[in-house]
Every structure is written in C-alpha cells, then in structure tokens.
Amino acid sequence: MTPPYAPRPTPLFGERIDAVEERLRRLYTLHESGAPPEPADDPQDPAPRWPDAQRLAELDGRGDRLARVVREFGLGEQETDILLTCLLPEINPVCGAAFRFLSGRTSSRPTVAVALSTHGITVPEAIAAGLLRPGSPLLDAGLLAYEDPAETFPDRLLHVPGRLVDFLAGRDGGPKAGGAAWLRALPPHPEAGHGGDPDRLAALGEALAADPGRTRYLRQGIRGEALPAAREALAARGLVPLLLDPDAFAAAAADTAPALLAERTALEARLLGAAVLMPVPPPGTAGPERVELLRGVAARLDAAPPPLLLYGAQPWSAYEWDAPLPDESDLRSAAARHPRDGLGSAASAAVERVHRGFALRAATPAMPEVRAAARLRSAAELGALARHIEPSVEWRDLVLPEPVRRRLDMLVARVRHREEVFRDWGTRRGGGRGQGTAALFAGESGTGKTMAAEALARELGLDLYVVSLPSVVSKYIGETEKNLERVFSAAENLEAVVLFDEADSMFAKRGEVKGSNDRHANMQSGYLLQRLEAFDGLAILTTNLRSNIDPAFTRRFDEVVHFESPGPDVRARLWRSLLGGTAPEDLPVDVLAQAYDLAGGSIRACVESAAFEAVAAGRRMTGEDLIAGIETEYTKLGRLFGRVG
C-alpha cells in the first residue's frame, strides 16, 4: 500500500490513523498470502498506548478534534479505531481498493466483518461487546451508519457521514457547508454586555450551570431578548449558540426523514460543543404539519445530550406541546411586560424573524424597524378579520344631542389621559386589566354610532377597524376565541380603534343552560369580556337593541352611550349640515325637521337621493327633489308617507 493520502490534522488523529492503516495493510497482506489472521493482542501491533482521561482532556483543550469526539461521545479504544477504519476510504483511495479486495464487493467502504477483522475482533465477540450494534455510541450518535441495514450483520456496509469526515480531517466550513443548511452558529456581538438585563442574564446562566441537560424555554418580547441573552449565557459556559431555522428545517424535511435531520442536528451540536436554539412558531402561524414536525424535532433534541433552548413570545402553556416540558425563563424587562408591548401570534413571528436575521449578522435592529415589521404583519392579520376605515369624519361634523356629545368627549379624555390617571394618580387597575377603554354604543340603525366611532378615531389620530362579530364567531369549539385573540392582539400592536358591530349576538341575555351550545355561547361571551378588560386600546361595541344586552355585561363597559332618534332640533341641524349650500329655497329645513321623524342615516340617504335627482336633471336641488327622496326612504323603512304643505 502507498503512503497516506490525507494530511494528519491533529496528534491523536495522526497517531491512531497511522496505526489503523498499518493494521489494514497487514490484514491485506495476510489475505493475499493466505496466512491465518493475527490475534487481537499481537505484540507487534503498531498502535500507540491509548491516552488516559487527563491526556484526552489536554488534547481536547488544544483543539484535537479526534480527542473531542472521543470525549464527547464516550468512545473507547476499540470504537475509536473502528471509526477511523471506516474513515480510511474517505481520505485514502488506496484503502478503498483494499476494502474491495477484502470484502469481495464493489463498494470501497468496509463491511462490519472487515472493519472488525482489521483489529482482530470476531463477529461473535463484537455482538457480545455491543460493538456496531443498535445502542452503541457509534450508531446511536450518528458517527457511523449502515448503508444496507437489511443485510446480515457481518455483511452490512459502514460509512462515516460527510460532516464528520470534514470535521476530523480539519476541513470545517460550519454546519451549512456540512449539509445542515438549517443550522447557523451565532457570531459574537461586537458590544460587550449586550445580553440584556444583568439580573435575568445571571439567573439564566445559573440555571444552565445547575442543570446543563435540561431543556429551557426563553420568553421574549418585542425587544427580542432571547438570542442576545442565550448567546452571552452560553459563551460564559464555553458553548457555541447554534440557531435552528424552522423554515430551512421544514424544507430539508421534504427530502429527508425528520428523525435523521434531528440526529444530524444533535451531531453537529456535539461536534461544535454547542447548544441548539430553536424558535417556537406562535400559535396559529404554522400549519398542523409544520407544528408536528417542529414538535417532533424538539422532542428528539430534548432527549439528546446537547442543551436545547426554545424561545418565543408566548407563555409556554400557549403552545400546547406535550413534549418537551421545559423550564421557563421570562427574559422580558418589567417595562416590556406591559400589555402595550405584547405581541400577537402573527406579529411575534415577524418580530422573531427580524431579530434572528440581525443576530446572525452580529447586529441589533433599531426598535422602529422592529415595530414597523410588527405593525405591517398585524395590519395584514387584522385586515383578514376586519374592515379597515381611514377616518374622514371630523369631530365638528358630528351632529348629536349634548348628553351624547359629553360622553364621547369623556371617551377621548379616557384615552388621552390614561397614563396620567392610572400611573400618577395611583389608580392602576388590578386583576390583569389593561389600561384600555371599552364602550358600548346603543341605538337604532342610522343614529350615528359608526360615524361617532369614526370621528373618535380621527380625533385620536388612530386607524379604525370594523369587526362584524358574526363573522368571527365559529361553530367549532375554540375557534371563536382564537379569532377574537387575533383581532385584539393585532389591534394592540397597531394601536387601532376596534369597532365590534352587532354585539347583540354575543351579549344577549343568558337563559338556562340546557345543552352544549348554551355552554359554548356563554364561554364565548365570557372570553370576549375577559379580553376586553385586558385590552389596552379603545374598543367600541354597537347594538341596535339595548334591551337585549345582559345587564351583567353592561357594567363591564367604561362608557355606555345611548344614541336615540334625534328630536326636531337635532334633525334640523342634521338637515342643514348635510345640505350645506344646496338647500332649496322653496322648502324650509325646519319644516322637514318637524314633519319627518328620521334618524341621521336616513336624512343622509334622503339628501343623496335628492342630489342625484337634481344632477341627473341638470339643475339645482328643489324641494320636490327632497320630498321624493324622503318618500323613497319611508318606503325602504316600511313606513306610511304623508306629504307636507
């Protein structure tokens, strides 16, 4: 045989690989000559003395990669030599030719029988010792694999994964170069002390030191505390933070069994001396198949030796994962735990991607950029369940009775001065209540409820989203609550006003519970009330039938505003406001206000009908046009019409 083909990257590797290659040369020569095999305890064996634990630790500390593998995976001398035997054809083609000759097969890789006989071990001895059997370190850790597991044990071909070949040979391009494109090592941040709150960082470090193998869940907020804290805590323990990309993992799982990918992930982490960091997709942001895939890989990594750190923005109980069951560390600062800094599922996923991308570049995103990503995703989330209205109604455009106007002014004051009242005046709410405001607008259709909500939003400089409650209510248990949570979380991220239309369907008076449907309805209304109290924005619910609302629900609102049908004076103001300079001279507005009992919405419809009539005829609006519009509106309302004058 010719001299070795590959370089000797480290002392232990060089010593052992030379000895293993010499054993293979001697076995090859014996087979060529037909001489009997040599015993395993041959005094002429070329292998040097096997290093003790102290020597292995010294070599590992100096960067000897074979010593690292031996210590990390608990390999003995025989297992190490068998591993190097299987490595030989990957680094020296001449050894591949020898294996083909010895096994009588076309593959350059050794069979179990050849790998064992290279070191004077018989197959029965190997079975008795558990060598190359299921449960052995070489196979369980993925250091070796059978190419043809259906073959009989002696005839199975063995191969070393390409990543381990590169690692032992000193060719290290990282996980991605080794085919694990879903893994990336986090680079150190250029600024010291970037891990966040020192007390929480110290607590995390102590927890990792106390139980290194325990899976932990790190809860973060919009500031993305998990990755910086994990990076510093792991670096303090000499561990590399290895980030798992869920999207890339799912893409790889389309072609490779997830169990094998999990095995390769654990192998990579152990080779690098790393802990695996894995984001958990927020509830509702990933399909059932993706959730099951990630849950499975987390369970496998939880059972593997490398530390596993999961992280996300929700409490762990929100994910409903049976396994693993990690210890939870809340890394959010006290300020970040305020509801206004809470994230809904969709926004959490967007924010996590932003922080992950910056962490991989050893950088920190600016908070305006993070908030912009959260708002963009929240807008898309809310837009799927609600109708977005850009408020155009001015505060001065509202024509309402004075008592109603005063209640609306108070709503504006509640929103604008909530920080001062709750914080400075010491009236902070307890029981998990937020600092938001919930209002009920009650009144017949057309009395100005939606218009008032629009004017409120404009006065406060906020967007308005109109949600029809029947559209979010689902017949499937739990889906209504999920839809409502999506609405409230997105609205909090956007700081938008939410108008729930037709609240009667959710807050009707409760009767006796006679079946599962009644219990389900009560649970839905209870959840909505609970979420309204925790909401940190302005939520308005409307109803056309105030009497249908359960009194037990009414007291939970901060303001209940009654929009009654306008009297003659208010109707006159509405007619003047809507007609403006187009009012006809032949029909006084006061006459219309006295004669026709119409709500504001109906008056607007009458004016529009008269305007279209006049424009179509190419002339100014006349009193007859208005009378015709009023008659049309009465017909729509199913009421008897009588002309004035």
CORURHU-V144091 format. One record per pair of residues at least 6 apart in sequence whose C-alpha atoms are under 7 Angstrom apart, sorted by the first residue. I is the first residue (numbers start at 0). J is the second residue. D is the distance in whole Angstrom. If there is no record, write none. Layout:
I;J;D
I;J;D
//
This chain:
0;24;7
0;93;7
3;91;6
4;90;6
4;91;5
5;90;5
5;91;6
7;13;5
8;168;6
8;169;6
9;63;5
11;63;7
11;65;6
11;66;7
12;65;6
15;46;7
16;83;6
18;45;5
18;46;5
19;80;6
19;84;6
21;45;7
22;117;6
22;118;7
23;117;6
26;117;6
27;97;7
27;101;7
29;35;7
29;36;7
37;119;7
38;119;6
39;118;6
39;119;4
39;120;7
49;76;7
55;66;6
58;66;6
59;66;5
59;67;5
64;167;6
65;167;6
68;270;7
71;269;7
72;136;7
81;114;6
84;114;6
85;108;7
85;109;6
85;157;7
85;158;6
85;159;6
86;159;6
86;164;7
87;94;6
88;94;5
88;95;4
88;107;6
88;108;6
95;107;4
95;108;6
96;107;6
98;107;6
98;108;6
98;109;6
99;105;6
99;106;6
99;107;5
101;113;7
102;110;7
102;113;7
108;156;6
108;157;6
108;158;7
109;156;6
109;157;6
110;153;7
110;154;5
110;155;5
110;156;4
110;157;6
111;152;7
111;153;5
111;154;6
111;155;6
111;156;6
111;157;7
112;122;6
112;153;5
112;154;7
115;121;6
122;153;7
126;132;7
129;135;6
131;137;7
131;138;7
133;139;7
137;143;5
138;144;6
140;266;7
141;262;7
141;266;7
142;159;6
142;160;7
143;157;7
143;158;6
143;159;5
143;160;7
144;157;6
144;158;6
144;159;7
145;155;6
145;156;6
145;157;5
145;158;7
146;155;7
146;156;5
146;157;6
146;158;7
147;155;6
147;156;6
148;155;6
161;177;7
162;177;5
165;171;6
174;180;7
174;182;6
174;183;7
174;267;7
175;182;7
175;183;7
180;247;7
181;243;6
181;244;5
181;247;5
181;248;5
182;241;6
182;242;6
182;243;5
182;244;6
183;241;6
183;242;5
183;243;7
184;239;7
184;240;6
184;241;4
184;242;6
185;240;6
185;241;6
185;242;7
185;358;7
185;359;5
186;359;6
186;361;6
187;361;6
188;361;5
188;362;7
189;361;7
193;227;6
194;200;7
194;227;4
194;228;4
194;231;6
195;224;7
195;227;7
195;228;6
199;330;6
200;228;6
200;232;7
203;232;7
204;232;5
211;306;6
212;304;6
212;305;7
212;306;5
213;306;7
214;301;6
214;306;6
214;307;5
214;308;6
214;325;5
214;326;7
215;307;7
215;308;5
215;309;6
215;325;5
215;326;5
215;327;6
216;308;6
216;309;5
216;310;5
216;325;6
216;326;6
216;327;5
216;328;6
217;225;6
217;309;6
217;310;4
217;311;7
217;327;6
217;328;5
217;329;6
217;330;7
218;225;7
218;310;6
218;311;5
218;312;5
218;313;7
218;314;7
218;328;6
218;329;5
218;330;6
219;225;6
219;311;6
219;312;5
219;329;7
219;330;6
219;331;5
220;312;6
220;331;6
220;335;7
220;341;7
221;340;7
221;342;7
221;350;7
223;351;7
223;354;6
224;330;6
224;331;7
225;310;6
225;330;7
230;240;6
233;239;7
233;240;7
238;272;6
238;273;5
238;274;6
239;271;7
239;272;6
239;273;4
239;274;6
240;273;6
240;274;5
240;275;6
240;276;7
241;273;6
241;274;6
241;275;5
241;276;6
242;275;6
242;276;5
242;277;6
243;275;7
243;276;6
243;277;5
257;296;7
261;296;6
261;299;7
261;300;7
265;300;7
265;303;7
265;305;6
268;274;6
268;275;7
268;305;6
269;305;6
273;305;7
274;305;6
274;306;5
274;307;6
275;306;6
275;307;5
275;308;6
276;307;6
276;308;5
276;309;6
277;308;6
277;309;5
277;310;6
278;309;6
278;310;5
278;311;6
279;309;6
279;310;6
279;311;6
280;348;7
281;313;7
281;344;5
281;347;7
281;348;6
282;318;6
282;344;6
283;344;7
284;344;7
284;345;6
294;320;7
297;323;7
298;322;6
298;323;5
300;307;7
301;307;6
301;323;6
312;347;6
338;433;7
338;535;6
339;491;6
339;535;6
342;488;6
342;492;7
343;485;7
343;488;5
343;489;6
345;376;6
345;377;6
345;380;7
346;373;5
346;376;5
346;377;6
349;372;6
349;373;6
349;376;7
350;369;6
350;372;6
350;373;6
353;369;7
354;364;7
357;363;6
357;364;6
373;492;7
374;492;6
374;493;5
377;489;5
377;492;7
377;493;7
378;489;7
380;489;7
381;486;6
381;489;6
384;466;7
385;464;6
385;465;5
385;466;5
386;464;5
386;465;5
386;466;7
387;463;6
387;464;5
387;465;6
388;462;7
388;463;5
388;464;6
389;462;6
389;463;6
390;453;5
390;454;7
390;456;6
390;457;5
390;462;7
390;463;7
391;457;7
392;453;6
392;454;5
392;457;7
393;454;6
393;457;7
394;454;5
394;458;6
397;451;7
398;569;7
398;572;7
398;573;6
399;569;7
400;569;7
403;560;6
403;561;7
403;562;7
406;560;7
414;436;7
417;434;7
420;426;6
421;427;4
431;533;6
432;532;5
432;533;4
433;532;6
433;533;4
433;534;5
433;535;5
434;535;5
435;534;6
435;535;4
435;536;4
435;537;6
436;536;6
436;537;5
436;538;6
436;557;6
437;531;7
437;537;6
437;538;5
437;539;6
437;556;5
437;557;5
437;558;7
438;538;6
438;539;5
438;540;6
438;556;5
438;557;6
438;558;5
438;559;6
439;539;6
439;540;5
439;541;6
439;556;7
439;558;6
439;559;5
439;560;6
440;448;6
440;539;7
440;540;6
440;541;5
440;542;6
440;559;6
440;560;5
440;561;6
440;562;7
441;541;6
441;542;5
441;543;6
441;544;7
441;545;6
441;560;6
441;561;5
441;562;6
442;542;6
442;543;5
442;544;7
442;545;7
442;561;6
442;562;5
442;563;6
443;543;5
444;543;6
445;598;6
445;599;6
445;600;4
445;601;6
446;562;6
446;563;7
446;564;6
446;598;5
446;599;5
446;600;6
447;599;6
447;600;7
448;562;7
453;463;7
456;462;6
456;463;6
456;496;6
461;494;7
461;495;5
461;496;7
462;495;5
462;496;6
463;495;6
463;496;5
463;497;6
464;496;6
464;497;5
464;498;6
465;497;6
465;498;5
465;499;6
465;500;7
466;498;6
466;499;5
466;500;6
467;499;6
467;500;5
467;501;6
468;499;6
468;500;6
468;501;6
468;502;6
471;479;6
471;482;6
472;479;5
473;479;5
479;523;7
480;523;7
480;526;7
487;534;7
490;497;7
491;535;6
491;536;6
494;536;6
495;536;7
496;536;7
496;537;5
496;538;6
497;537;7
497;538;5
497;539;6
498;538;6
498;539;5
498;540;6
499;539;6
499;540;5
499;541;6
500;540;6
500;541;5
501;541;6
501;542;5
502;540;6
502;541;6
502;542;5
503;542;6
503;547;7
503;548;6
505;524;6
506;524;6
506;548;5
506;549;6
506;552;7
507;547;5
507;548;5
507;549;6
508;547;6
508;548;6
508;549;4
509;549;7
512;518;6
564;598;6
565;598;6
567;592;5
567;593;5
570;592;5
571;588;6
571;589;6
571;592;5
573;599;7
574;588;6
574;602;7
575;588;7
577;603;7
578;606;7
581;620;7
583;620;6
583;621;5
583;622;6
585;621;7
585;622;6
586;622;5
594;643;7
601;632;7
605;625;7
605;628;5
605;629;5
605;632;6
606;625;7
606;628;7
608;628;5
609;620;7
609;624;5
609;625;5
609;628;5
610;620;6
612;624;7
613;619;6
613;620;5
613;624;7
630;640;6
633;639;7
633;640;6
//
